[in-house]
Amino acid sequence: MVQVRIHGRGGQGVVTAAELLSVAAFLDGLHAQAFPSFGSERTGAPVVAFCRIDERPIRLREPIATPDALIVQDPTLLHQVDVFAGLRPGGHVLVNTTRPVEALGLGDVDARVLTLPASELARRHLGRPVPNAALLGGFAALTGDVTLQSVTTAIRERFSGPLASGNVAAAEAAFAAVAEALAHV
């Protein structure tokens, strides 16, 4: 079972990201579940959402304490919230930032950490800095747990018109950027 925890702030599409990831997994023929956890439900407040993906039916219903992967939609949370709590050694971390990994002060994290300018990609393709779809494209490239095709299909099923096409373009650009970064590692 692959367990993914997504950290961000209210208004960044954290819950939608988890839902889209679970739909993408389902489209790939897997079982999946997605659910949020949030305290104060206001724009800008820290939000966490979870997604589990497996080849078998998933019976667990509790929050993910030991994730295999993290998606961090807001880099200001890196040193405000313990986003790395329980991360499995050697796990995957995708951080939405224009800064390189070395500049984030994460030297002691036992994980494969990659950065992606997801907000910038979203701004370029959508006209708004909502990073969730771009991060899912990057996640597909980083982990291979879902395919880019399933991510883009999930986006098209959820959104329509320019919102769908912009999010798909951002996800595709992110996938390409992460694939290129991995080729040079």
C-alpha positions as a printed Julia matrix, in Angstrom:
185×3 Matrix{Float64}:
   0.0    0.0     0.0
   1.2    3.49   -0.87
   0.26   6.17    1.64
   0.46   9.83    0.65
   0.05  12.85    2.9
  -0.57  16.25    1.32
   0.2   19.42    3.28
  -0.89  22.89    2.29
  -3.07  25.8     3.25
  -6.77  26.37    2.85
  -7.51  27.56   -0.67
  -4.61  25.72   -2.35
  -6.68  22.7    -3.35
  -5.2   20.23   -0.87
  -8.42  18.24   -0.48
  -9.04  18.33   -4.23
  -5.49  17.05   -4.82
  -6.1   14.01   -2.62
  -9.42  13.33   -4.36
  -7.87  13.67   -7.83
  -5.0   11.38   -6.82
  -7.45   8.72   -5.65
  -9.45   9.0    -8.89
  -6.22   8.71  -10.9
  -5.31   5.53   -9.0
  -8.79   4.14   -9.62
  -8.41   4.91  -13.34
  -5.14   2.96  -13.26
  -7.09  -0.07  -11.95
  -6.1    0.32   -8.3
  -8.05   0.75   -5.1
  -7.82   4.15   -3.44
  -9.25   6.36   -0.74
  -8.88  10.05   -0.03
  -9.94  12.1     2.96
  -9.07  15.45    4.56
  -8.18  16.54    8.06
  -8.49  20.18    8.98
  -9.03  22.25   12.07
 -10.07  25.81   11.4
 -11.68  25.82    7.99
 -10.45  29.13    6.64
  -8.32  30.31    3.78
  -4.65  30.18    4.69
  -4.99  27.76    7.61
  -2.85  24.58    7.49
  -4.7   21.69    5.88
  -3.73  18.03    5.54
  -5.31  15.49    3.21
  -4.53  11.83    2.78
  -4.6    9.3    -0.04
  -4.02   5.56    0.08
  -3.42   3.48   -3.04
  -3.29  -0.3    -3.17
  -3.88  -3.26   -5.44
  -6.34  -4.67   -2.87
  -9.35  -3.11   -1.15
  -8.34  -0.67    1.59
  -9.92  -1.16    4.98
  -7.94   1.37    7.03
  -9.79   4.55    7.9
  -7.43   6.48   10.15
  -5.15   9.38    9.18
  -1.81   8.44    7.66
   0.87   8.47   10.35
   3.65   6.8     8.32
   3.46   8.13    4.76
   5.51   6.76    1.89
   5.29  10.12    0.15
   4.61  13.75    0.99
   3.36  16.51   -1.23
   3.98  19.94    0.29
   1.91  22.6    -1.46
   3.15  25.49    0.69
   6.87  25.56    1.55
   6.28  27.91    4.52
   4.89  24.85    6.33
   8.27  23.06    6.2
   9.46  24.74    9.39
   6.07  25.59   10.95
   4.44  22.15   10.98
   6.16  18.78   11.36
   5.36  17.73    7.8
   8.02  14.99    7.92
   6.54  13.26   10.99
   6.46   9.52   10.4
   7.83   9.69    6.84
   9.18   6.28    5.92
  12.96   6.27    5.41
  13.75   6.71    1.72
  10.27   8.08    1.02
   9.41  10.64   -1.64
   8.85  14.35   -0.96
   7.67  16.86   -3.54
   7.79  20.51   -2.45
   6.15  23.4    -4.28
   8.9   26.01   -4.44
  11.22  27.75   -6.86
  14.1   27.26   -4.41
  16.53  24.33   -4.75
  16.4   21.54   -2.17
  19.72  22.7    -0.67
  18.19  26.08    0.22
  15.32  24.52    2.2
  17.35  23.36    5.2
  16.26  19.73    4.9
  19.65  18.08    5.1
  18.59  15.65    7.82
  15.53  14.29    5.99
  15.98  10.66    4.91
  13.97  10.93    1.71
  14.17  11.68   -1.97
  13.24  15.37   -1.93
  12.47  17.24   -5.13
  11.28  20.79   -5.64
   8.87  21.93   -8.31
   7.7   25.47   -9.09
   4.08  24.27   -9.16
   2.52  27.63   -8.31
   4.47  29.22  -11.16
   3.37  26.5   -13.57
  -0.24  26.95  -12.46
   0.02  30.72  -12.88
   1.43  30.27  -16.38
  -1.22  27.76  -17.5
  -4.24  28.79  -15.4
  -3.63  32.39  -14.57
  -3.86  31.52  -10.85
  -1.21  30.09   -8.51
  -3.19  26.99   -7.43
  -0.5   24.26   -7.38
  -2.46  21.05   -6.82
  -2.8   19.73  -10.4
   0.82  20.57  -11.24
   1.99  18.75   -8.11
   0.01  15.66   -9.08
   1.74  15.63  -12.48
   5.07  15.93  -10.69
   4.08  13.2    -8.23
   3.28  10.84  -11.12
   6.78  11.39  -12.54
   8.51  11.17   -9.16
   6.91   7.97   -7.89
   5.26   6.18  -10.8
   2.43   5.3    -8.41
  -0.09   6.72  -10.9
   0.24   7.52  -14.58
   0.18  10.99  -16.08
  -2.69   9.87  -18.3
  -4.8    8.93  -15.27
  -3.98  12.25  -13.59
  -5.02  14.26  -16.63
  -8.18  12.16  -17.08
  -9.09  12.74  -13.41
  -8.59  16.48  -13.92
 -10.8   16.49  -17.02
 -13.51  14.56  -15.15
 -13.46  17.07  -12.28
 -13.16  20.33  -14.22
 -14.34  21.63  -17.58
 -13.36  24.21  -20.16
 -10.31  26.43  -19.6
  -9.99  25.28  -15.99
  -9.58  21.67  -17.13
  -7.23  22.46  -20.0
  -5.1   24.8   -17.85
  -4.77  22.26  -15.05
  -3.94  19.5   -17.53
  -1.26  21.69  -19.13
   0.2   22.47  -15.69
   0.24  18.76  -14.75
   1.93  17.84  -18.04
   4.54  20.58  -17.65
   5.23  19.45  -14.07
   5.56  15.83  -15.14
   8.11  16.84  -17.78
  10.04  19.03  -15.32
  10.28  16.28  -12.69
  11.18  13.64  -15.29
  13.98  15.9   -16.52
  15.2   16.56  -12.98
  15.27  12.81  -12.25
  17.25  12.17  -15.43
  19.99  14.41  -14.04
  20.12  12.9   -10.56
